[in-house]
């Protein structure tokens, strides 16, 4: 069997085991058995448990980023592009729950260098979403009032919400990718529209409204 095929089998088995058992509890024996190879062969190909886990993170992170980018066709308005990216994100995480567990739960809770690997993936998605939000502002106004810092903050908030929502959606099979994406779009896009129209919440305004009420 070609090395690339054998290695893919090992990574598939490792993602399943790490995702379901956790990094600490997963054993190389389990992974080798699931992959249908000997444990020495796993070590020969991937050196150590840490290197194997890192390889899993890198592969699944690249797959998730590719899925999100593929969901954004580049045609249509910025909101349609963001909708496409979010739908692709939720579809991918639902179809690959073990991979999402590796990226969202396991890698982040076991320190360096694993957390750093996920941070690279997350930053790439944040930059991508930031560009979509900035494009939406340009579409709404020739001279948009949204500053770079505000756009970057909105992108961070949107990605954080998407990550949390994916965790919730994956525990309920009745929640479709489109439903999860629509939930986030209804929450985020309405707020973004208010910002682009110059309507911003402020403590002073909230206090005034409370007094008036």
Phi and psi restraints in degrees (value plus and minus 20) as a CYANA .aco file:
   2 UNK   PHI     -76.5   -36.5
   2 UNK   PSI     127.3   167.3
   3 UNK   PHI     -77.7   -37.7
   3 UNK   PSI     -61.9   -21.9
   4 UNK   PHI     -81.9   -41.9
   4 UNK   PSI     -58.7   -18.7
   5 UNK   PHI     -88.7   -48.7
   5 UNK   PSI     -64.5   -24.5
   6 UNK   PHI     -82.3   -42.3
   6 UNK   PSI     -62.3   -22.3
   7 UNK   PHI     -85.7   -45.7
   7 UNK   PSI     -57.3   -17.3
   8 UNK   PHI     -83.7   -43.7
   8 UNK   PSI     -59.0   -19.0
   9 UNK   PHI     -81.0   -41.0
   9 UNK   PSI     -62.0   -22.0
  10 UNK   PHI     -84.6   -44.6
  10 UNK   PSI     -63.1   -23.1
  11 UNK   PHI     -87.1   -47.1
  11 UNK   PSI     -59.7   -19.7
  12 UNK   PHI     -78.9   -38.9
  12 UNK   PSI     -66.6   -26.6
  13 UNK   PHI     -84.6   -44.6
  13 UNK   PSI     -58.7   -18.7
  14 UNK   PHI     -87.7   -47.7
  14 UNK   PSI     -62.4   -22.4
  15 UNK   PHI     -81.7   -41.7
  15 UNK   PSI     -63.8   -23.8
  16 UNK   PHI     -80.9   -40.9
  16 UNK   PSI     -65.8   -25.8
  17 UNK   PHI     -89.7   -49.7
  17 UNK   PSI     -67.1   -27.1
  18 UNK   PHI     -83.9   -43.9
  18 UNK   PSI     -60.3   -20.3
  19 UNK   PHI     -86.4   -46.4
  19 UNK   PSI     -56.2   -16.2
  20 UNK   PHI    -113.1   -73.1
  20 UNK   PSI     -51.2   -11.2
  21 UNK   PHI    -123.6   -83.6
  21 UNK   PSI     -43.9    -3.9
  22 UNK   PHI      73.5   113.5
  22 UNK   PSI     135.1   175.1
  23 UNK   PHI     -82.8   -42.8
  23 UNK   PSI     -66.1   -26.1
  24 UNK   PHI     -86.5   -46.5
  24 UNK   PSI     -63.5   -23.5
  25 UNK   PHI     -97.0   -57.0
  25 UNK   PSI     -45.9    -5.9
  26 UNK   PHI     -87.0   -47.0
  26 UNK   PSI     120.0   160.0
  27 UNK   PHI    -137.1   -97.1
  27 UNK   PSI     133.6   173.6
  28 UNK   PHI     -86.1   -46.1
  28 UNK   PSI     -48.9    -8.9
  29 UNK   PHI     -82.9   -42.9
  29 UNK   PSI     -66.2   -26.2
  30 UNK   PHI     -79.9   -39.9
  30 UNK   PSI     -65.7   -25.7
  31 UNK   PHI     -84.1   -44.1
  31 UNK   PSI     -63.6   -23.6
  32 UNK   PHI     -82.9   -42.9
  32 UNK   PSI     -62.4   -22.4
  33 UNK   PHI     -84.7   -44.7
  33 UNK   PSI     -63.5   -23.5
  34 UNK   PHI     -85.8   -45.8
  34 UNK   PSI     -54.5   -14.5
  35 UNK   PHI     -99.2   -59.2
  35 UNK   PSI     -34.2     5.8
  36 UNK   PHI      56.1    96.1
  36 UNK   PSI      11.8    51.8
  37 UNK   PHI    -152.8  -112.8
  37 UNK   PSI     153.5   193.5
  38 UNK   PHI    -103.1   -63.1
  38 UNK   PSI     134.1   174.1
  39 UNK   PHI     -82.7   -42.7
  39 UNK   PSI     -60.4   -20.4
  40 UNK   PHI     -78.6   -38.6
  40 UNK   PSI     -51.9   -11.9
  41 UNK   PHI     -89.4   -49.4
  41 UNK   PSI     -56.6   -16.6
  42 UNK   PHI     -82.1   -42.1
  42 UNK   PSI     -64.5   -24.5
  43 UNK   PHI     -85.1   -45.1
  43 UNK   PSI     -56.4   -16.4
  44 UNK   PHI     -83.7   -43.7
  44 UNK   PSI     -61.0   -21.0
  45 UNK   PHI     -99.6   -59.6
  45 UNK   PSI     -59.6   -19.6
  46 UNK   PHI    -145.9  -105.9
  46 UNK   PSI      -8.9    31.1
  47 UNK   PHI      51.7    91.7
  47 UNK   PSI     -76.7   -36.7
  48 UNK   PHI    -176.0  -136.0
  48 UNK   PSI     149.4   189.4
  49 UNK   PHI     -82.9   -42.9
  49 UNK   PSI     -60.2   -20.2
  50 UNK   PHI     -83.6   -43.6
  50 UNK   PSI     -64.5   -24.5
  51 UNK   PHI     -86.3   -46.3
  51 UNK   PSI     -56.6   -16.6
  52 UNK   PHI     -84.1   -44.1
  52 UNK   PSI     -64.1   -24.1
  53 UNK   PHI     -84.5   -44.5
  53 UNK   PSI     -61.1   -21.1
  54 UNK   PHI     -81.5   -41.5
  54 UNK   PSI     -62.2   -22.2
  55 UNK   PHI     -82.9   -42.9
  55 UNK   PSI     -58.2   -18.2
  56 UNK   PHI     -83.2   -43.2
  56 UNK   PSI     -65.6   -25.6
  57 UNK   PHI     -80.0   -40.0
  57 UNK   PSI     -66.4   -26.4
  58 UNK   PHI     -83.9   -43.9
  58 UNK   PSI     -63.3   -23.3
  59 UNK   PHI     -85.1   -45.1
  59 UNK   PSI     -66.7   -26.7
  60 UNK   PHI     -91.4   -51.4
  60 UNK   PSI     -52.7   -12.7
  61 UNK   PHI     -84.8   -44.8
  61 UNK   PSI     -64.2   -24.2
  62 UNK   PHI     -83.0   -43.0
  62 UNK   PSI     -58.3   -18.3
  63 UNK   PHI     -86.7   -46.7
  63 UNK   PSI     -60.0   -20.0
  64 UNK   PHI     -87.2   -47.2
  64 UNK   PSI     -65.1   -25.1
  65 UNK   PHI     -81.7   -41.7
  65 UNK   PSI     -62.5   -22.5
  66 UNK   PHI     -82.5   -42.5
  66 UNK   PSI     -59.6   -19.6
  67 UNK   PHI     -84.5   -44.5
  67 UNK   PSI     -63.2   -23.2
  68 UNK   PHI     -84.7   -44.7
  68 UNK   PSI     -64.9   -24.9
  69 UNK   PHI     -83.7   -43.7
  69 UNK   PSI     -58.4   -18.4
  70 UNK   PHI     -86.8   -46.8
  70 UNK   PSI     -48.0    -8.0
  71 UNK   PHI     -92.3   -52.3
  71 UNK   PSI     -39.5     0.5
  72 UNK   PHI    -119.8   -79.8
  72 UNK   PSI      85.4   125.4
  73 UNK   PHI     -96.0   -56.0
  73 UNK   PSI     -42.1    -2.1
  74 UNK   PHI      72.5   112.5
  74 UNK   PSI     -29.3    10.7
  75 UNK   PHI    -121.7   -81.7
  75 UNK   PSI     132.5   172.5
  76 UNK   PHI      67.7   107.7
  76 UNK   PSI    -196.2  -156.2
  77 UNK   PHI     -93.2   -53.2
  77 UNK   PSI     146.5   186.5
  78 UNK   PHI     -84.2   -44.2
  78 UNK   PSI     -55.2   -15.2
  79 UNK   PHI     -88.6   -48.6
  79 UNK   PSI     -54.7   -14.7
  80 UNK   PHI     -87.5   -47.5
  80 UNK   PSI     -55.7   -15.7
  81 UNK   PHI     -88.1   -48.1
  81 UNK   PSI     -61.9   -21.9
  82 UNK   PHI     -85.9   -45.9
  82 UNK   PSI     -59.8   -19.8
  83 UNK   PHI     -78.4   -38.4
  83 UNK   PSI     -64.4   -24.4
  84 UNK   PHI     -82.7   -42.7
  84 UNK   PSI     -61.8   -21.8
  85 UNK   PHI     -86.5   -46.5
  85 UNK   PSI     -62.7   -22.7
  86 UNK   PHI     -86.2   -46.2
  86 UNK   PSI     -61.8   -21.8
  87 UNK   PHI     -82.0   -42.0
  87 UNK   PSI     -61.6   -21.6
  88 UNK   PHI     -84.7   -44.7
  88 UNK   PSI     -59.2   -19.2
  89 UNK   PHI     -81.0   -41.0
  89 UNK   PSI     -70.1   -30.1
  90 UNK   PHI     -89.3   -49.3
  90 UNK   PSI     -54.1   -14.1
  91 UNK   PHI     -85.6   -45.6
  91 UNK   PSI     -62.3   -22.3
  92 UNK   PHI     -87.6   -47.6
  92 UNK   PSI     -64.5   -24.5
  93 UNK   PHI     -88.0   -48.0
  93 UNK   PSI     -50.5   -10.5
  94 UNK   PHI     -92.7   -52.7
  94 UNK   PSI     -57.3   -17.3
  95 UNK   PHI     -96.2   -56.2
  95 UNK   PSI     -41.4    -1.4
  96 UNK   PHI    -149.2  -109.2
  96 UNK   PSI      45.0    85.0
  97 UNK   PHI     -83.5   -43.5
  97 UNK   PSI     -54.5   -14.5
  98 UNK   PHI     -87.9   -47.9
  98 UNK   PSI     -60.0   -20.0
  99 UNK   PHI     -84.0   -44.0
  99 UNK   PSI     -60.5   -20.5
 100 UNK   PHI     -86.2   -46.2
 100 UNK   PSI     -57.7   -17.7
 101 UNK   PHI     -83.1   -43.1
 101 UNK   PSI     -59.2   -19.2
 102 UNK   PHI     -82.2   -42.2
 102 UNK   PSI     -66.1   -26.1
 103 UNK   PHI     -94.5   -54.5
 103 UNK   PSI     -65.7   -25.7
 104 UNK   PHI    -107.1   -67.1
 104 UNK   PSI     -52.4   -12.4
 105 UNK   PHI    -128.1   -88.1
 105 UNK   PSI     -79.2   -39.2
 106 UNK   PHI     -87.4   -47.4
 106 UNK   PSI     -70.5   -30.5
 107 UNK   PHI     -83.2   -43.2
 107 UNK   PSI     -56.1   -16.1
 108 UNK   PHI     -96.8   -56.8
 108 UNK   PSI     -42.4    -2.4
 109 UNK   PHI    -119.9   -79.9
 109 UNK   PSI     -17.0    23.0
 110 UNK   PHI    -138.3   -98.3
 110 UNK   PSI       2.7    42.7
 111 UNK   PHI      51.7    91.7
 111 UNK   PSI    -187.4  -147.4
 112 UNK   PHI     -95.0   -55.0
 112 UNK   PSI     130.4   170.4
 113 UNK   PHI    -109.0   -69.0
 113 UNK   PSI     -16.7    23.3
 114 UNK   PHI     -85.3   -45.3
 114 UNK   PSI     -65.6   -25.6
 115 UNK   PHI     -80.8   -40.8
 115 UNK   PSI     -55.6   -15.6
 116 UNK   PHI     -86.1   -46.1
 116 UNK   PSI     -55.9   -15.9
 117 UNK   PHI     -83.1   -43.1
 117 UNK   PSI     -63.5   -23.5
 118 UNK   PHI     -88.6   -48.6
 118 UNK   PSI     -55.3   -15.3
 119 UNK   PHI     -81.1   -41.1
 119 UNK   PSI     -56.2   -16.2
 120 UNK   PHI     -83.4   -43.4
 120 UNK   PSI     -65.5   -25.5
 121 UNK   PHI     -81.4   -41.4
 121 UNK   PSI     -66.4   -26.4
 122 UNK   PHI     -82.6   -42.6
 122 UNK   PSI     -60.4   -20.4
 123 UNK   PHI     -84.8   -44.8
 123 UNK   PSI     -56.7   -16.7
 124 UNK   PHI     -83.7   -43.7
 124 UNK   PSI     -61.6   -21.6
 125 UNK   PHI     -88.7   -48.7
 125 UNK   PSI     -59.3   -19.3
 126 UNK   PHI     -81.3   -41.3
 126 UNK   PSI     -64.9   -24.9
 127 UNK   PHI     -80.6   -40.6
 127 UNK   PSI     -61.2   -21.2
 128 UNK   PHI     -83.6   -43.6
 128 UNK   PSI     -66.9   -26.9
 129 UNK   PHI     -87.9   -47.9
 129 UNK   PSI     -56.7   -16.7
 130 UNK   PHI     -76.9   -36.9
 130 UNK   PSI     -61.9   -21.9
 131 UNK   PHI     -85.3   -45.3
 131 UNK   PSI     -55.2   -15.2
 132 UNK   PHI     -88.6   -48.6
 132 UNK   PSI     -62.1   -22.1
 133 UNK   PHI     -85.3   -45.3
 133 UNK   PSI     -60.9   -20.9
 134 UNK   PHI     -83.1   -43.1
 134 UNK   PSI     -58.7   -18.7
 135 UNK   PHI     -84.9   -44.9
 135 UNK   PSI     -58.3   -18.3
 136 UNK   PHI     -82.8   -42.8
 136 UNK   PSI     -60.4   -20.4
 137 UNK   PHI     -84.8   -44.8
 137 UNK   PSI     -59.4   -19.4
 138 UNK   PHI     -85.9   -45.9
 138 UNK   PSI     -56.8   -16.8
 139 UNK   PHI     -85.3   -45.3
 139 UNK   PSI     -57.9   -17.9
 140 UNK   PHI     -95.3   -55.3
 140 UNK   PSI     -54.1   -14.1
 141 UNK   PHI    -161.4  -121.4
 141 UNK   PSI     121.0   161.0
 142 UNK   PHI     -84.4   -44.4
 142 UNK   PSI     -53.2   -13.2
 143 UNK   PHI    -145.9  -105.9
 143 UNK   PSI      59.4    99.4
 144 UNK   PHI     -83.0   -43.0
 144 UNK   PSI     125.6   165.6
 145 UNK   PHI    -106.0   -66.0
 145 UNK   PSI     -29.7    10.3
 146 UNK   PHI     -94.4   -54.4
 146 UNK   PSI     102.3   142.3
 147 UNK   PHI    -103.5   -63.5
 147 UNK   PSI     147.4   187.4
 148 UNK   PHI     -80.3   -40.3
 148 UNK   PSI     -60.4   -20.4
 149 UNK   PHI     -84.8   -44.8
 149 UNK   PSI     -60.2   -20.2
 150 UNK   PHI     -88.3   -48.3
 150 UNK   PSI     -60.6   -20.6
 151 UNK   PHI     -82.7   -42.7
 151 UNK   PSI     -64.3   -24.3
 152 UNK   PHI     -82.6   -42.6
 152 UNK   PSI     -60.2   -20.2
 153 UNK   PHI     -85.5   -45.5
 153 UNK   PSI     -59.8   -19.8
 154 UNK   PHI     -83.3   -43.3
 154 UNK   PSI     -60.2   -20.2
 155 UNK   PHI     -83.8   -43.8
 155 UNK   PSI     -63.5   -23.5
 156 UNK   PHI     -80.9   -40.9
 156 UNK   PSI     -63.6   -23.6
 157 UNK   PHI     -85.5   -45.5
 157 UNK   PSI     -60.7   -20.7
 158 UNK   PHI     -84.6   -44.6
 158 UNK   PSI     -63.8   -23.8
 159 UNK   PHI     -86.5   -46.5
 159 UNK   PSI     -61.9   -21.9
 160 UNK   PHI     -80.2   -40.2
 160 UNK   PSI     -61.7   -21.7
 161 UNK   PHI     -85.7   -45.7
 161 UNK   PSI     -59.8   -19.8
 162 UNK   PHI     -83.2   -43.2
 162 UNK   PSI     -60.8   -20.8
 163 UNK   PHI     -83.3   -43.3
 163 UNK   PSI     -64.3   -24.3
 164 UNK   PHI     -86.5   -46.5
 164 UNK   PSI     -60.9   -20.9
 165 UNK   PHI     -86.3   -46.3
 165 UNK   PSI     -55.5   -15.5
 166 UNK   PHI     -84.0   -44.0
 166 UNK   PSI     -59.1   -19.1
 167 UNK   PHI     -81.6   -41.6
 167 UNK   PSI     -60.8   -20.8
 168 UNK   PHI     -88.8   -48.8
 168 UNK   PSI     -66.0   -26.0
 169 UNK   PHI     -83.3   -43.3
 169 UNK   PSI     -54.5   -14.5
 170 UNK   PHI     -91.4   -51.4
 170 UNK   PSI     -35.6     4.4
 171 UNK   PHI    -110.9   -70.9
 171 UNK   PSI     -26.6    13.4
 172 UNK   PHI    -149.5  -109.5
 172 UNK   PSI      79.8   119.8
 173 UNK   PHI     -79.3   -39.3
 173 UNK   PSI     -38.7     1.3
 174 UNK   PHI     -96.8   -56.8
 174 UNK   PSI     -33.0     7.0
 175 UNK   PHI    -107.1   -67.1
 175 UNK   PSI      94.9   134.9
 176 UNK   PHI    -103.8   -63.8
 176 UNK   PSI     144.8   184.8
 177 UNK   PHI     -81.4   -41.4
 177 UNK   PSI     -59.7   -19.7
 178 UNK   PHI     -87.9   -47.9
 178 UNK   PSI     -55.7   -15.7
 179 UNK   PHI     -86.8   -46.8
 179 UNK   PSI     -62.5   -22.5
 180 UNK   PHI     -83.9   -43.9
 180 UNK   PSI     -63.2   -23.2
 181 UNK   PHI     -84.4   -44.4
 181 UNK   PSI     -60.8   -20.8
 182 UNK   PHI     -84.9   -44.9
 182 UNK   PSI     -58.8   -18.8
 183 UNK   PHI     -78.9   -38.9
 183 UNK   PSI     -65.5   -25.5
 184 UNK   PHI     -92.0   -52.0
 184 UNK   PSI     -58.0   -18.0
 185 UNK   PHI     -83.8   -43.8
 185 UNK   PSI     -62.5   -22.5
 186 UNK   PHI     -82.0   -42.0
 186 UNK   PSI     -55.5   -15.5
 187 UNK   PHI     -95.0   -55.0
 187 UNK   PSI     -67.2   -27.2
 188 UNK   PHI    -105.6   -65.6
 188 UNK   PSI     -62.2   -22.2
 189 UNK   PHI     -89.3   -49.3
 189 UNK   PSI     -56.5   -16.5
 190 UNK   PHI     -82.6   -42.6
 190 UNK   PSI     -62.7   -22.7
 191 UNK   PHI     -85.7   -45.7
 191 UNK   PSI     -60.4   -20.4
 192 UNK   PHI     -84.6   -44.6
 192 UNK   PSI     -58.0   -18.0
 193 UNK   PHI     -82.1   -42.1
 193 UNK   PSI     -60.6   -20.6
 194 UNK   PHI     -80.9   -40.9
 194 UNK   PSI     -62.9   -22.9
 195 UNK   PHI     -82.8   -42.8
 195 UNK   PSI     -62.4   -22.4
 196 UNK   PHI     -90.4   -50.4
 196 UNK   PSI     -40.2    -0.2
 197 UNK   PHI    -112.7   -72.7
 197 UNK   PSI     -15.6    24.4
 198 UNK   PHI      64.9   104.9
 198 UNK   PSI      -9.9    30.1
 199 UNK   PHI    -116.7   -76.7
 199 UNK   PSI      89.2   129.2
 200 UNK   PHI    -142.5  -102.5
 200 UNK   PSI     121.3   161.3
 201 UNK   PHI     -97.6   -57.6
 201 UNK   PSI     125.0   165.0
 202 UNK   PHI    -166.8  -126.8
 202 UNK   PSI     129.8   169.8
 203 UNK   PHI     -77.6   -37.6
 203 UNK   PSI     -58.3   -18.3
 204 UNK   PHI     -83.5   -43.5
 204 UNK   PSI     -64.1   -24.1
 205 UNK   PHI     -86.5   -46.5
 205 UNK   PSI     -57.8   -17.8
 206 UNK   PHI     -85.4   -45.4
 206 UNK   PSI     -60.5   -20.5
 207 UNK   PHI     -85.9   -45.9
 207 UNK   PSI     -59.1   -19.1
 208 UNK   PHI     -84.0   -44.0
 208 UNK   PSI     -61.7   -21.7
 209 UNK   PHI     -83.3   -43.3
 209 UNK   PSI     -59.1   -19.1
 210 UNK   PHI     -85.4   -45.4
 210 UNK   PSI     -60.6   -20.6
 211 UNK   PHI     -85.9   -45.9
 211 UNK   PSI     -63.6   -23.6
 212 UNK   PHI     -83.5   -43.5
 212 UNK   PSI     -56.9   -16.9
